[in-house]
Amino acid sequence: MKIVDMHCDTVSVMLEKRRAGEAVTLRENHGHLDLNRMKESGYLLQNFALYVDKGSCVDPWDEVCDLYEVYRQEISANEDIIAEVLKYDDIVINQKMGKLSSMLTVEEGAVCKGDIEKLKKLYDMGVRMLTLTWNYQNELGSPNVDKVAKAMAQDAGENTVHYSFKPNTSQGLTDRGREFVTEMERLGMIIDVSHLSDAGFYDVLECTHKPFVASHSNARSICRHVRNLTDDMIRKLAERGGCMGLNYYADFLTEGTNGGYGGIEAMVQHAKHITDIGGMEVLGLGSDFDGIDTNRELPGVQGMELLWNALHKGGFTQGELDKIFYQNVLRVYRDCLI
């Protein structure tokens, strides 16, 4: 079993814990993911996101730079186990050397403050994927869940359930956002539409040419949360040659969990639906490990064989599972990374 995972928030958790005075390392920790368990579980490549909550920091650019320092320190300290990926051939080389591969990503386009020179700087730092928005409006576009609007509604005593089920179909990419995705394609940085509004998804589709991804999103037909993709989005993503990563978070798997229990059987249902709609080439993995409440049936990377077995029992063949677990994502990386 080989595993490629398009999204985790481990670096952000490490920075938070270090700021609180806790000694924590990437090699071994008590979170969802560490290098020792990844190696034992058959991981080939992990995307490490520098996740920034721009509402909880003074300056999003400074915050992403602080996260980057943690990432660089850990890659350097563990160079016997893992090596970074800047182009597709690096994945092949790392595998031949018996090392895990690490791809650096950023979750929240606001870190660039609308400045394309900062986007280029991220590329020079090794970032090869950018999630255009998180849960805030930013210079590039609009999310499907607006954290600020939801908080204001909560303060006013309103019922905010509809924020999870009413997509933003009118506010998409800004003009600067369109400039950014054009430049990302030129650079060889993968566009990630997870968190982006429905309108933004179709704007990306309209103004790009290469495959793009939804790194950690499920199927809205199975769970109505707007972080998931509609059937039409899944088809369009597949037609473009892109890929979406199965997310392990309860609220994106099953309605009404309130951050609680979302099991492997729900993941199987999402996987079946996504591949029925978009074909076997469109689905990958996007765990959201260390950014989500623990899935009790899949508590960390050490449980990935349980997911493989459940999907196999659900009707997926060995060859189809290989596509889901690593081959589909690697195809996109081969097509996009320069």
N, C-alpha and C positions, 0 to 999 in steps of 0.2 A: 504494500500500500504506500503510495506517494501522495503527499498533501501540499497544495498551494492554497494559501488563505489571503484574500484581498484586503482584510481590514482587522486591526486590533488597536486598542488604545493603551497598550502597556507602557509606552514611554511617558505618556501624560500621568499615569498613575504613579510611576516611579518618581517623577519630578515632585508631585504632590507629597509623596511620603518623605522624600528627602528634605523638602522644605519644613516638614513637621519633625525633623530630626531622626527619622528612621533610616537605618542602613538597609538598602534593598538593591539587589543586583539582577541582571537579566539572566545570568547563568542558572540561578536557583532562587525561587521565591515562593510565596504562598498564594499568588494570584492565579488567574486562569492559564497562564502561559509562562514557561521559562525554557531556556535552551536545552537543558538536560532532558526534560520531558518531551520536548519537540523532537529531539534526536531519537529518543526511544520509540516515538510514535510514528516515525517515518516521514517527517516533514521534509519537503524539498525547498520551499520558499515561503517566507512570511512577509507580508506588507506591514511595516510599522508606521502608524499614523502619528504625526505631530498634531494632536487635537487641541484646538484653542477655543475656549468659551470667551468670546470677546466681551461679553457682559460681566465677566468676573476678573478681568485683568485691566491694568492701566493702559497698556499699549500692546495690541495683538502682534505687531512685528517683533517687539522685544520678547514677548512670550514665546513665539515660535523659535526665536534664536536661543532662548534658554532651554527649550525642549531639544533643540538640535545638539546642544552641548552634551546633554545626557546621552543622546543617541550615539554621538561620536565616541564618547568615553566608553560606552558599553561594547560597541563594535570593536574598538581597539583592544579592550581588555579581554575579549573573547575571540580573537582572530584565529585561534586554534579550532574553533567550532563553526564560526559563521563569517561570511564575507558579503560585502554589499554588491548590489546589482546596479550598473549604470546603463548597460545595453544587454540585449538578449543573450549574446554569446557568453556573458559572465555567468549566467545560470548554468550553462553546459560545463564551463570550466570549473565552477565551484562543485558541481556534482561529481566530476571526475576526481577532484581533490578530496572528496568525502566530507565536504563542508555544506552546511545549510546556507541558503541564500537569503539576503535581506534586501527588500526594496523600501526606500524611504518615500512616504507620502505625507501630504498635509490635508487636514480636515478643517476647512474654513478659509474660503478665498479672501476674507476680510483682512488676513494677515498682510496682504500686499497693499492695502489701502488704495486700490485702484491704480497702482503704479506698475507698469509693465517691466520697468527696470528691476523691481523687487521680484517679479515673477522669474526673470532671467537669473537673478541671484539665487533663488530657490533651486533652479535647475543646476546652477554651478555647485550648489551645496549637495547635490545628488538626488533631489526630489524628482520622482518620475511619475507621480500621480497627484492630482489636486481635486479634492472635493469642493465644488464651486461655492456652496453655502453650507452652513450648519443651520441652526434654527433661528436665524436672524436675517433680516434684510441686510444686504451689503452692497458694495459698489458694483458687484458683478450681476446680481440678480436677487430673486426672492425664493424663500423656502416654502415648503408645503405646510409646515408647522411654524408659526411665528411666535417665538417665546415671549417677546415683549407684549404683543397683543393679548396673548393668553394670560400673562401675569396681570395685566391691567383689568381684564375681565374678571379674574379671580378676586382681585382687590375690590371690585365693584359688586361682588357677591353673585356674579352670574354663573350659570352652569356652563362649564367649559368642555364638556364631553365632545361637542361637535368639532372642536379643533383637531381631533384625531381622525375625523371622518369626512371633513369637507375640504377637498383639495383646492389649491389656488390655481384657477384656470385663466386668470387674466393678467397676472404680473409674472413676466418671465425674465429673460436676460436683459440687462441694460445695454446701451450702446458700447460701454466699456467692457461689459461681459462678452459681447460678441468679439471685440478686439482681442480679449484674453484667450478665448478658445481658438481663434485663428492662430495666435502666436504659440499656444500650447501645441497645436498640431505641427507647426513648423519646427519647434524645438525637439519634439519627440517626447512630450509629457502627456500622459493619458488623462483624458477628461472623465471625471467621476460625477454622475448626476444623482447619486443618493443624497437625500435631503432637499434636492432642488424641487421647485414647484412643477406642477403638471405643464404649465405654460412654458416654463424654462426647459423642460425635457424636449418639447417640440421645437423650441428655438435652437437648441444644440443640434438636433437632428437636421434642421434646415440650413444651418450655417457652417457645418463641418462636412468632412469627406471620409475620414478614417473611422475605424471602430472606436467606440467609447464604452464605458462600463457604468453599472450601478453597483458599486463595490459591496454594499451590504443592505440589500433590499429583497423583500419577498413578493408574493403574489396577492394583489388586492382582492381578487375574486375569492380567495380563501380566507383572508383576514382584511377587513375594510380599512385598516389604518392607512393614512395617506403617505406614510413612509414606504409603502409597498407600490409596485408597479401594476398598472392596468394591463388587461390582455393585449390591448392595442400597443401599448408601450413595449411589452415583451416581444411582440411580433416585429415591431419596428427595430428594436435593439438587435434582434436576431438577424433581420434582413441586412443590417449594417455590418454584421460580423462581430458584434459586441458580446458582452457577457455580463451576467448579474450574479452577485454572491449571496448564497443562502445565509440569512441572518438568524442567529440562535436566540434572539431576545423574545421573551414571552409575549409582549404586547404586539409584536409584529408577526407572531405565529398564530395566536388564538385570541379572539375578542373577549373582553371582559376579565382579563387576568390581572389588570392593574399592577403590572410589574412582577407578578408572582410566577405561577407555574406554566411553563410552556414546554412540552415534551417532545421526544424524538418522533412520535407518531405524527404530530402536526408538521414536523419538518419533512417527513415522507410525503404528506399530502401536498405541501407546497412544491416539492421537487417534482412530483408527478404532474401537477397542473402546469408548472412552468415549462417542462419539457413537452407536454402535450400541445401547448400553445405555440412555443417557439422552437421546438425541436431539440435534439440532444446536444447541439453545439452551444446553446445559450447559457447554460447553468454552470456556475462554479460555487466556491465557498467564500463567505464573507462573515466570519464568526461574530465580529464585534466583541471579541473577548477583552476583558478588563474594562469594557465600556458599558457593560450590561450587568443586571442582576444575574447571579449564578443560575444557570439552567440545571435543575436538580438531576436530570437524566444525562446531562452532558456537562459536567462541572469544570472541564478544562481540556487541554490538548490530550491528556492521557486517556480520554474517553472516545477518541475519534473512531476507533474500531467498532464501537457500539453503533455509531451512525452508519458506518459502512454496512454492517450486518443488517441493520433495520431497513436500509434502502435496498439491499440485495433481497431480503425477505419480501419487500414490497414489490418486487418484480424487475428491478434493474439488473442487467447483466454485468459481468466483470468488465467488459469493454466499455459499457455505458458509465459505470462507476469511475473508471479511469478518466473518462472525459470530465465528469463532474468534479472529481477530486484534484485534478491537476492539468489535464491536457487542454481543456477549453481556455482556461486563463492563459496558459503558456502560448497558445495560438495568438491571442490578442496581443500579448507582450511582443511576440515575434513581429507582428504586423505594425506595431506602433512605436516601439523603442528604436531610436536611431543609433 
